[in-house]
Amino acid sequence: MSRELVLDTETTGLDPKDNHRIIELACVELINYIPTGTFWHWYFNPERDVPKAATDVHGLTAGFLSDKPLFGAVADEILGVLGDARLIIHNAPFDVGFLNHEFGRLGHPPLSMERVTDTLALARRKHPGSPNNLDALCRRYGIDNSTRTKHGALLDSELLADVYLRLIGAEQAGLDFAPKGAGAKIEGEAAVQIRAKPLAPRLSPEEEAAHAAFAASLGANAIWHRYLPGQGEPGQSGA
C-alpha cells in the first residue's frame, strides 16, 4: 500500500531563522494515488505578531490565533499522522524548512527530503518555461480554484492533491474532494468524507420492467433479487 500525504503550511513570514513560525498546517491523504477523503488541519499560536504582509496573503491574524494551541502541544500528534508516508509538497524546501525548525525546537529529528516529492520541481520538468505556481497549474488542468481568494493550508492541500495526480497521470475519474468551504475545516482531528459519485441510471423504465420480469422467472432465490430496487437478500422480502 502506498500512503501519501499532500501537505501545506502557512507561516508568519518567509524564514524561520528570523523567528517566523508555522501558524497553519494541513494534509490530505492518498492511498495508492486515490484520495481517501481523510484530512488533518491545525492552527497554531505563534507566540509572536503576524505581520500585515503575511496576513494579506493568508488572512490569519494574531488575534484569531491567540487561543490556538502551541505547535509543541500537538507535535507528537502531527508526527503520528505523518508516520512514514511520502509527503507531497509544492515548493517543498520552504515547508520542510519550517517544519524541521519547529520539530528541532522540540528536540525531534528532522524530516528527510528523501521522503518528499516537490510538485514544483515536477511541474517545472513537465512544463518548462511556464508559470508553475498553484493557481497556474489549476488553470492548466481545469481544476476549480475559484474559492482560493486567500492562501489556506487545507484548501491548498486539496487543490495540490488534484494537481499532483494530474502531474503524474494518476487522476481518478469520479473521485473529488468536498466543497472547499470553511465548514469543511477540522482542527486537530481527521474527518472522513465520501467522494464517489454514483452514475446516473442508463436503463429505460421498459428495460427495468423487462429485467424485473426476467428475475422473477428465476425463482425467489435468484441472486438478481439483490440488485432490484426494494429487494432484500435472496429469499427475503424487500420490506
N, C-alpha and C positions, 0 to 999 in steps of 0.2 A: 504494500500500500504506500502510495506517495502522498505525503501530507505537506501542504504548503500553506503559508500564511502571508497574505498580501497586507503590508504594514505601512502606516504613515504616522508622522508626528506633526505637531505644531509647537512652536517654541517662542520664547520672548525675544529672540534675536538670532543672529547668524553664526555665532561662535561660542561654544561652551567655555573656551578659555577666557572669555570676557564675562564670566559668571552668568551667561544666559542659560536658561533651563527649559526642559520639556514641560509644557502645560497641557498637552492633549496627546493621547496615544490610542490608536485603534488598529485592529487587524481583522481580516475576514478569512475564512478557512476554505481551502480547496483540497479535495481528496481525489487523487487520480485525475486532476485537471477539471474536476466538476465542483462548482460552488455547493457547499453543504447547507448554506443558509445560516451557519453559526458565525457570530461575530462577537468581539470584545471591544469595550470602549471605556476609557478612563479620562477624567480631567484631574489636574494636579494644582495644588497651591505652590507657586514657585518660590515663595518666601522673598519676593522682590517685586519691584514695579514691572508693569508691562508697557514698554514704550509705545507711543502712539503709532509709530511706523509699523510695528508688529500688529497692533490692534486693527489697523487699516486693512491688513492682509486677511486675518482670520476672525476678527470681530470679538475676540476674547479680551476681557478687561481684568485688572487686578481685583476689582470689586466682585465680579462674578466668581473668580477663582478662590476668594478668601476663605470660603468654608469647605473647599475640596480637600481631599487627603494629600499628604505629602507623598512624593514618589516612593520614598523609603517604606512607607506604610503598606504598600501593595507590591513592592518589588518581587517578593517571593511568589506572589500570585501571578505576576507577569511572566516570570521565568518558568513557572509551571505551565502556563498557556503556550509559551514558545516551544518548550520541550526541545526536541531535536528536529523540528520542522524546518524545511527550507524557507527562507524569508525572501519575499518578492517586494522590492522597494524601488521607487523612482528617485534617481539621484541618491543612491544608497550611501555613499560616504557621509553625506550630511546627517541622515537619520541615525546611522550606526555610530557615527562620532558622538552624537548627543546621548544615545542610549548607553554607550560604553562610558561616557563621562558620568552619567547618573549611577550606573552599576559600580563604577570604580569608586565613587564617593562612599559606597556602602561595603566595599571590600569584595564585591563579586568579580569573577573573572570576566574579561571582555568577550563579546560576541565575535566570532571569527568571520571575516569576509568570505571565507571559503564556503560558508553555508548560505550566502546571499546571492541572489540574481538581481542585477541592476537593470531595470527595464529601460532606463535612459540610455545605457550603453547598447542594449538590444535594439532600441529604436534607431539610434544613430547608425548602427551597422545595416539595418534593414532599409532605412530611409535617409541615406547620406545627403547632406545639404538642405534638408527640410526642417522646419520647426518641429521639435520633438518634446515640447512641454505637454502636460497632461491635457490641456484644452485642445491643443493642435491635434493630438492623437485621437481624442474623442471625435473631433470633426472628421478626421481621415477615415475612421472606422464606423462612422454613423452612429455613435453612442450618444444618447441624450444626456447632455450635461447642463441643461437649461436651469437647473436649481443651484448650480455652483456659482452663486454671486460672491461668496467668500470661500477661502480655503477652509476645509474642515477635515480632520483626520479620518472620520468614519466615511463620509461621503467620498473623499478622495481615494480611500482604500477600495470602496465598492467600484468606483469608476476604473481604478487601475486594474482591478481583477478582470474586468471586461476587456480592457486594453491588452493586458498580458496574454489572455487566451487567444486574442486575435494576432498578436505579435508572433506567437509560436504555432499558430494554426490549429489550436485545440478548442475553439469555441464550441459550445454545446447548444444545439437548437432546442428551443423550448425551455431553457433554463435562464433565469434572470434574477436580479436582486430585487428586494422590496422597494417600494417608493422611497425616495431619498428625502425624507422629511424629519423634522426634529423628533416626532413621535416615535421614530424607529430607533432612536439612540438609547442605549442602555449603558449605564455607568458601572463598570466593575463586575459585570456578570455577562454570561452568554445568553443569547436568545436564538431559538431555532425557528425558522420561518420556511414554509414550503414554497418552492418556486415553480414546480412543474405546472404547466398549463395544459389541461386536457384538450384534445382535439374535438372540434365540433362533429356531431354525428353526420355521417355521409349517406346513411340508408334513408330511402323514402319511406313514408308510412306503409305503402303497399309492400315494400320489401321486408319491413319489420314484421308485418302481419303474416307474410308467407313463411318467414323463418320461425315465428311462434307456432304456426300450424305444423311445420315440419318437426320441431322439437316435441310437440305434443304427441305426434305419431310414434315417437321413440319410446314412450313409456315414462312413468313417474321418476325413474332413477337415472334418466339420461343426464349426462354431465352438462348439456346445453342449458338446463334449467338454472344453473348457477349464474348465467350471464344474461338472463332475461330480466327486464325491469320488474321489480316487485316480487322476485322469486327468492327463496331461501336456498339451503343446501339441498342436494338431490334427495328426493323422498320427503321433503318438508314443504309445508305451505309457505306462501310468501307473507303471511300475516305476522 
